[in-house]
């Protein structure tokens, strides 16, 4: 254990924006964490209880402090450098499991705020799952509708919409058979199979700050599953029974809201997904779709705990990934909390500029390999709203729209614009 350090009443332990190098644990006294609410801009104070860690998310996720830590009374605090905390946590993996559950709960709270901005319905899981299936059916996304209705019938065989789900599934299968027959007669690939959700944001995957995942893949080979490009891996509102460790490929995390979708993130190795549902034993909060061919290790709740307890180094790396994911998800919330579509669209480009490591930043212009629908999903608005907003920006000569990419002429102009809208 590091040597305890005493702080006088009123002392500042660290401040917002500084580099996060340490994880703290309060031994005695009172510490207040003061941070700015993303939605209101007002300061919120959260008190740390003796025995609790603080400052751990930014230190483990390797991003700047988001809050000020202030002593409200004479206090004694132990401070770990990240390497010290890693050794400490790995010697007691139950601490890591406890922190993972804490992070999961915080992530779910952020998701609730995101869904509120999207005006997403808060429905019972069976109703929500059935409604997602009907949305896909209405939009003729038959492969997704088939998956969702099959899952509904598997999870809720006696549900109030079971008869409708069976009938809709029959409609879907007829439509898919007709599409396949028409495609065969034209000697082309079936249109239904061509349906892919491939947001071209390869470079927009948040940096993992050098976090690598080492594991005994041979012993886990029997748990590896392969998903085709465009295949739905699981749907929001499903019961959460498994989680996944990505070995190769990318996945698209999204949330359905009314007639449009919001991108929550694009994940790639060594990320994980689905862990929130099994840590909290609650339904899925997002839909996950393979962008490329994806290979992922699929484990259930029991496997998860065994894996964590038996692989301390891996458990710690997952904790670091989760800490970074919380930061990234908050960044999505910052976009949605803006007051109007123009501000949201502008902030999408600012966010992508922050996360794209391979952009040419020798000038103020930026070229992003995304399209109008991708912008709509990141901004949490309809495709029509995104199109109108982008064309308005194009008319103002702030960007140009081309096939396969959008070029922002001055990213600093968008940054200033977003900051002015956020501060209103």
C-alpha positions as CSV (number, residue, x, y, z in Angstrom):
1,X,0.0,0.0,0.0
2,X,1.3,3.5,-0.8
3,X,2.1,5.8,2.1
4,X,-1.0,7.8,3.3
5,X,-1.0,11.5,2.6
6,X,-2.7,14.1,4.7
7,X,-4.7,17.0,3.2
8,X,-6.0,20.0,5.1
9,X,-9.6,21.2,4.8
10,X,-10.0,23.1,1.5
11,X,-7.0,21.5,-0.2
12,X,-7.3,20.7,-3.9
13,X,-6.1,17.1,-4.6
14,X,-6.4,17.5,-8.4
15,X,-8.2,19.7,-10.9
16,X,-10.3,19.3,-14.0
17,X,-8.2,18.9,-17.2
18,X,-5.0,17.8,-15.7
19,X,-3.3,14.5,-16.6
20,X,-4.6,11.6,-14.6
21,X,-1.7,9.6,-13.2
22,X,-3.1,8.3,-9.9
23,X,-6.0,6.3,-8.3
24,X,-7.0,7.5,-4.9
25,X,-8.6,5.8,-1.9
26,X,-10.1,7.8,1.0
27,X,-9.0,6.5,4.3
28,X,-10.6,9.2,6.5
29,X,-12.1,12.6,6.2
30,X,-14.3,14.1,3.5
31,X,-13.5,14.5,-0.2
32,X,-15.9,16.2,-2.7
33,X,-15.8,15.6,-6.5
34,X,-17.1,18.6,-8.3
35,X,-17.9,18.2,-12.0
36,X,-19.9,19.9,-14.7
37,X,-23.2,18.3,-15.7
38,X,-23.1,17.6,-19.5
39,X,-26.7,18.5,-20.0
40,X,-27.1,21.6,-17.8
41,X,-23.6,22.9,-17.5
42,X,-24.1,23.3,-13.7
43,X,-21.6,22.1,-11.2
44,X,-22.6,18.9,-9.3
45,X,-20.9,17.7,-6.1
46,X,-20.4,14.1,-5.2
47,X,-19.0,13.1,-1.8
48,X,-16.5,10.2,-1.5
49,X,-17.1,7.9,1.4
50,X,-14.1,6.5,3.5
51,X,-12.9,3.3,1.9
52,X,-14.0,4.3,-1.6
53,X,-11.7,4.8,-4.7
54,X,-11.9,8.0,-6.7
55,X,-10.1,9.3,-9.8
56,X,-10.0,5.8,-11.1
57,X,-11.9,6.1,-14.3
58,X,-9.7,8.9,-15.8
59,X,-6.5,7.2,-14.6
60,X,-7.3,3.8,-15.9
61,X,-8.9,5.1,-19.1
62,X,-6.0,7.4,-19.7
63,X,-7.9,10.7,-20.2
64,X,-7.8,14.1,-18.4
65,X,-9.5,14.6,-15.1
66,X,-13.2,15.5,-15.5
67,X,-13.6,16.9,-12.0
68,X,-12.0,18.8,-9.2
69,X,-11.2,16.8,-6.0
70,X,-11.5,19.0,-2.9
71,X,-11.0,18.1,0.8
72,X,-14.0,19.3,2.8
73,X,-12.3,18.4,6.0
74,X,-8.8,17.2,7.2
75,X,-8.4,14.0,5.2
76,X,-6.1,11.1,4.8
77,X,-5.7,9.6,1.3
78,X,-3.7,6.8,-0.2
79,X,-2.6,7.5,-3.8
80,X,-1.6,4.7,-6.3
81,X,0.2,5.3,-9.5
82,X,-1.6,3.2,-12.2
83,X,1.1,0.5,-12.2
84,X,0.9,0.3,-8.4
85,X,-2.9,0.0,-8.5
86,X,-2.7,-2.7,-11.2
87,X,-0.6,-4.8,-8.9
88,X,-2.9,-4.1,-5.9
89,X,-6.0,-4.9,-7.9
90,X,-4.6,-8.0,-9.5
91,X,-3.8,-9.4,-6.1
92,X,-7.5,-9.2,-5.3
93,X,-9.6,-9.7,-8.4
94,X,-12.8,-9.3,-6.5
95,X,-12.0,-5.6,-6.3
96,X,-11.9,-5.5,-10.1
97,X,-15.3,-7.3,-10.3
98,X,-16.7,-4.8,-7.9
99,X,-15.4,-1.9,-9.9
100,X,-16.6,-3.4,-13.2
101,X,-20.1,-3.5,-11.7
102,X,-19.8,0.1,-10.6
103,X,-18.6,1.2,-14.0
104,X,-21.5,-0.8,-15.6
105,X,-24.0,1.0,-13.5
106,X,-22.5,4.3,-14.4
107,X,-22.6,3.4,-18.1
108,X,-26.2,2.4,-17.9
109,X,-27.1,5.8,-16.3
110,X,-25.3,7.5,-19.2
111,X,-27.3,5.4,-21.6
112,X,-30.6,6.4,-19.9
113,X,-29.7,10.1,-20.5
114,X,-28.8,9.3,-24.1
115,X,-32.1,7.6,-24.6
116,X,-34.0,10.5,-23.1
117,X,-32.4,12.9,-25.6
118,X,-33.3,10.5,-28.4
119,X,-36.9,10.3,-27.0
120,X,-36.6,6.6,-27.0
121,X,-39.5,4.7,-25.5
122,X,-39.0,3.1,-22.1
123,X,-41.0,0.0,-22.7
124,X,-41.2,-3.4,-20.9
125,X,-38.6,-5.7,-22.6
126,X,-41.2,-7.9,-24.4
127,X,-43.0,-4.9,-25.8
128,X,-39.8,-3.2,-26.8
129,X,-38.4,-6.2,-28.5
130,X,-41.6,-6.8,-30.5
131,X,-41.7,-3.1,-31.5
132,X,-38.1,-3.3,-32.8
133,X,-39.2,-6.3,-35.0
134,X,-42.1,-4.4,-36.4
135,X,-39.9,-1.4,-37.2
136,X,-37.5,-3.7,-39.2
137,X,-40.5,-5.3,-40.9
138,X,-42.0,-2.0,-41.9
139,X,-38.6,-0.8,-43.3
140,X,-38.2,-4.1,-45.2
141,X,-35.1,-5.0,-43.3
142,X,-36.2,-8.6,-43.3
143,X,-33.1,-10.3,-42.0
144,X,-33.1,-8.2,-38.9
145,X,-36.9,-8.6,-38.4
146,X,-36.5,-12.4,-38.7
147,X,-33.8,-12.3,-36.0
148,X,-35.9,-10.2,-33.6
149,X,-39.2,-12.1,-34.0
150,X,-37.4,-15.4,-33.5
151,X,-35.8,-14.0,-30.3
152,X,-39.2,-12.7,-29.1
153,X,-40.7,-16.1,-29.5
154,X,-37.8,-17.8,-27.8
155,X,-37.8,-15.4,-24.9
156,X,-41.5,-14.7,-24.5
157,X,-43.3,-17.8,-26.0
158,X,-46.4,-16.9,-24.0
159,X,-46.2,-13.1,-24.5
160,X,-49.2,-11.1,-25.5
161,X,-47.7,-10.5,-29.0
162,X,-46.6,-14.1,-29.6
163,X,-49.3,-14.7,-32.2
164,X,-48.5,-11.5,-34.0
165,X,-44.8,-12.3,-33.9
166,X,-45.5,-15.8,-35.5
167,X,-47.6,-14.1,-38.2
168,X,-44.9,-11.5,-38.9
169,X,-42.3,-14.1,-39.0
170,X,-44.3,-15.9,-41.7
171,X,-44.5,-12.7,-43.6
172,X,-40.8,-12.1,-43.3
173,X,-39.9,-15.6,-44.5
174,X,-42.2,-15.2,-47.6
175,X,-40.6,-11.9,-48.4
176,X,-37.1,-13.3,-48.0
177,X,-38.0,-16.3,-50.2
178,X,-39.4,-14.0,-52.9
179,X,-36.3,-11.8,-52.8
180,X,-34.1,-14.8,-53.1
181,X,-36.2,-16.2,-56.0
182,X,-36.1,-12.9,-57.9
183,X,-32.4,-12.6,-57.3
184,X,-31.8,-16.1,-58.6
185,X,-33.7,-15.3,-61.8
186,X,-31.6,-12.2,-62.4
187,X,-28.5,-14.1,-61.4
188,X,-27.6,-11.4,-58.8
189,X,-27.1,-11.6,-55.1
190,X,-30.4,-11.3,-53.2
191,X,-31.2,-7.8,-52.2
192,X,-32.0,-8.9,-48.7
193,X,-28.5,-10.2,-48.3
194,X,-27.0,-7.0,-49.5
195,X,-28.5,-5.1,-46.6
196,X,-25.6,-4.0,-44.6
197,X,-25.2,-1.4,-41.9
198,X,-21.6,-0.3,-42.6
199,X,-21.0,3.1,-41.2
200,X,-17.7,4.0,-42.8
201,X,-16.0,5.3,-39.7
202,X,-13.0,2.9,-39.4
203,X,-10.8,5.7,-38.2
204,X,-13.4,7.0,-35.8
205,X,-13.0,4.1,-33.4
206,X,-11.7,5.6,-30.2
207,X,-8.0,5.1,-29.5
208,X,-7.3,2.3,-27.0
209,X,-4.3,4.2,-25.6
210,X,-2.0,1.2,-26.1
211,X,-4.2,-1.2,-24.2
212,X,-3.5,-4.7,-25.4
213,X,-5.4,-7.9,-24.6
214,X,-3.4,-11.0,-23.9
215,X,-5.2,-14.2,-23.2
216,X,-4.9,-17.9,-23.8
217,X,-6.9,-18.1,-27.0
218,X,-6.3,-21.8,-27.4
219,X,-8.3,-22.6,-24.3
220,X,-11.1,-20.3,-25.4
221,X,-11.2,-21.4,-29.0
222,X,-14.4,-23.5,-28.5
223,X,-16.1,-20.2,-27.4
224,X,-15.3,-18.3,-30.6
225,X,-18.2,-17.3,-32.8
226,X,-18.1,-15.9,-36.3
227,X,-20.6,-13.3,-37.5
228,X,-21.2,-12.2,-41.1
229,X,-21.0,-8.6,-42.2
230,X,-24.3,-7.0,-41.5
231,X,-25.5,-9.8,-39.1
232,X,-27.3,-8.7,-36.0
233,X,-25.5,-10.1,-32.9
234,X,-28.1,-9.1,-30.4
235,X,-31.0,-6.7,-30.1
236,X,-31.9,-4.1,-27.5
237,X,-34.5,-5.4,-25.0
238,X,-33.3,-9.0,-25.3
239,X,-32.4,-10.7,-22.0
240,X,-28.6,-10.4,-21.5
241,X,-27.2,-13.9,-21.2
242,X,-23.7,-13.6,-22.9
243,X,-20.9,-11.1,-23.4
244,X,-18.3,-10.9,-26.2
245,X,-14.6,-10.2,-26.5
246,X,-13.8,-9.1,-30.1
247,X,-10.9,-11.0,-31.7
248,X,-11.2,-9.5,-35.2
249,X,-13.6,-7.2,-37.1
250,X,-15.7,-4.3,-36.0
251,X,-19.2,-4.0,-34.6
252,X,-21.7,-1.2,-34.6
253,X,-23.5,-0.3,-31.3
254,X,-26.8,1.5,-32.0
255,X,-30.1,2.5,-30.3
256,X,-33.4,2.6,-32.0
257,X,-35.6,5.7,-31.4
258,X,-38.8,6.1,-33.3
259,X,-37.9,5.8,-37.0
260,X,-34.2,6.6,-36.7
261,X,-31.1,5.2,-35.0
262,X,-28.3,6.6,-33.0
263,X,-24.8,5.3,-33.1
264,X,-23.5,4.6,-29.6
265,X,-20.1,3.4,-30.8
266,X,-17.9,1.4,-33.2
267,X,-15.9,-1.2,-31.4
268,X,-12.9,-3.3,-32.6
269,X,-10.3,-5.6,-30.9
270,X,-9.6,-5.7,-28.0
271,X,-13.0,-4.3,-27.0
272,X,-15.8,-6.2,-25.4
273,X,-19.6,-5.7,-25.5
274,X,-22.6,-7.2,-23.8
275,X,-21.0,-7.1,-20.4
276,X,-23.5,-4.6,-18.9
277,X,-26.4,-7.0,-19.2
278,X,-24.6,-9.9,-17.4
279,X,-23.0,-7.7,-14.8
280,X,-26.4,-6.2,-13.8
281,X,-28.7,-9.0,-15.0
282,X,-30.8,-6.6,-17.0
283,X,-32.0,-6.5,-20.6
284,X,-29.8,-5.3,-23.4
285,X,-29.7,-1.5,-23.8
286,X,-28.3,-1.5,-27.4
287,X,-28.4,-3.4,-30.7
288,X,-25.1,-4.7,-32.0
289,X,-24.5,-5.4,-35.7
290,X,-21.3,-6.8,-37.3
291,X,-19.7,-4.3,-39.7
292,X,-17.1,-6.7,-41.1
293,X,-16.7,-10.4,-40.5
294,X,-16.4,-10.6,-36.8
295,X,-14.8,-13.2,-34.7
296,X,-15.6,-12.9,-31.0
297,X,-15.3,-15.0,-27.8
298,X,-18.8,-15.6,-26.5
299,X,-19.1,-16.3,-22.7
300,X,-21.9,-16.3,-20.2
301,X,-22.1,-14.8,-16.7
302,X,-20.6,-17.8,-15.0
303,X,-17.7,-18.0,-17.5
304,X,-17.2,-14.2,-17.1
305,X,-16.6,-14.4,-13.4
306,X,-14.4,-17.5,-13.7
307,X,-12.4,-15.7,-16.5
308,X,-12.0,-12.6,-14.4
309,X,-10.9,-14.5,-11.2
310,X,-8.6,-16.8,-13.1
311,X,-7.0,-14.1,-15.3
312,X,-6.2,-11.0,-13.1
313,X,-4.1,-9.3,-15.9
314,X,-7.0,-9.7,-18.4
315,X,-9.5,-8.5,-15.8
316,X,-7.5,-5.4,-15.2
317,X,-7.2,-4.6,-18.9
318,X,-11.0,-5.0,-19.3
319,X,-11.4,-2.6,-16.4
320,X,-9.2,-0.1,-18.3
321,X,-11.2,-0.6,-21.5
322,X,-14.5,-0.1,-19.6
323,X,-13.2,3.2,-18.0
324,X,-12.3,4.5,-21.5
325,X,-15.7,3.4,-22.9
326,X,-17.4,5.5,-20.2
327,X,-15.5,8.5,-21.4
328,X,-16.3,7.8,-25.0
329,X,-20.0,7.3,-24.2
330,X,-20.1,10.6,-22.4
331,X,-18.7,12.2,-25.5
332,X,-21.7,10.8,-27.4
333,X,-24.0,12.3,-24.8
334,X,-22.4,15.7,-25.3
335,X,-23.4,15.6,-28.9
336,X,-27.0,14.7,-28.1
337,X,-27.3,17.3,-25.3
338,X,-26.8,20.1,-27.8
339,X,-29.9,22.2,-28.6
340,X,-30.4,21.7,-32.3
341,X,-29.4,19.6,-35.4
342,X,-26.8,22.1,-36.7
343,X,-24.9,22.0,-33.4
344,X,-25.2,18.2,-33.2
345,X,-23.9,17.7,-36.7
346,X,-21.0,20.1,-36.3
347,X,-20.1,18.3,-33.0
348,X,-20.1,15.0,-34.8
349,X,-17.2,16.3,-36.9
350,X,-15.4,17.7,-33.9
351,X,-15.8,14.4,-32.1
352,X,-14.5,12.4,-35.1
353,X,-11.5,14.9,-35.3
354,X,-10.7,14.2,-31.7
355,X,-10.7,10.4,-32.2
356,X,-9.2,10.0,-35.6
357,X,-5.4,9.5,-35.3
358,X,-4.6,9.1,-39.0
359,X,-6.2,12.4,-40.2
360,X,-4.0,14.9,-42.1
361,X,-4.0,17.8,-39.6
362,X,-1.4,19.9,-41.4
363,X,-4.2,22.3,-42.3
364,X,-7.6,23.3,-40.8
365,X,-9.5,21.2,-43.3
366,X,-10.5,17.7,-42.5
367,X,-11.7,14.8,-44.8
368,X,-14.0,12.3,-43.1
369,X,-14.9,9.0,-44.7
370,X,-18.6,9.0,-43.8
371,X,-21.9,9.7,-45.4
372,X,-25.1,11.4,-44.5
373,X,-26.7,8.4,-42.8
374,X,-23.6,7.9,-40.7
375,X,-23.8,11.6,-39.6
376,X,-27.4,11.1,-38.7
377,X,-26.7,8.1,-36.6
378,X,-23.9,9.8,-34.7
379,X,-26.0,12.9,-34.1
380,X,-29.1,11.0,-33.1
381,X,-31.3,12.7,-35.7
382,X,-33.2,11.6,-38.8
383,X,-31.5,11.2,-42.1
384,X,-33.6,14.0,-43.5
385,X,-32.5,16.4,-40.7
386,X,-28.9,15.4,-41.3
387,X,-29.2,15.9,-45.0
388,X,-30.9,19.4,-44.6
389,X,-28.3,20.5,-42.1
390,X,-25.3,19.3,-44.2
391,X,-26.6,20.9,-47.3
392,X,-27.1,24.2,-45.3
393,X,-23.5,24.0,-44.2
394,X,-22.4,23.3,-47.8
395,X,-24.3,26.4,-48.9
396,X,-22.4,28.4,-46.3
397,X,-19.2,26.9,-47.8
398,X,-18.3,25.3,-44.5
399,X,-18.1,21.8,-45.9
400,X,-18.4,19.9,-49.2
401,X,-20.3,16.6,-49.6
402,X,-18.8,14.0,-52.0
403,X,-19.4,10.3,-52.7
404,X,-17.9,8.4,-49.8
405,X,-16.7,11.4,-47.8
406,X,-17.4,14.8,-46.3
407,X,-14.8,17.5,-46.1
408,X,-15.0,20.2,-43.4
409,X,-13.2,23.3,-44.6
410,X,-12.3,24.6,-41.1
411,X,-12.6,22.3,-38.2
412,X,-11.7,25.1,-35.8
413,X,-14.7,27.0,-37.0
414,X,-17.0,24.1,-36.1
415,X,-15.3,23.8,-32.7
416,X,-16.0,27.5,-32.0
417,X,-19.6,27.1,-33.2
418,X,-20.2,24.0,-31.0
419,X,-18.7,25.7,-27.9
420,X,-20.9,28.8,-28.4
421,X,-24.0,26.6,-28.7
422,X,-23.1,24.5,-25.7
423,X,-22.6,27.6,-23.5
424,X,-26.0,29.0,-24.4
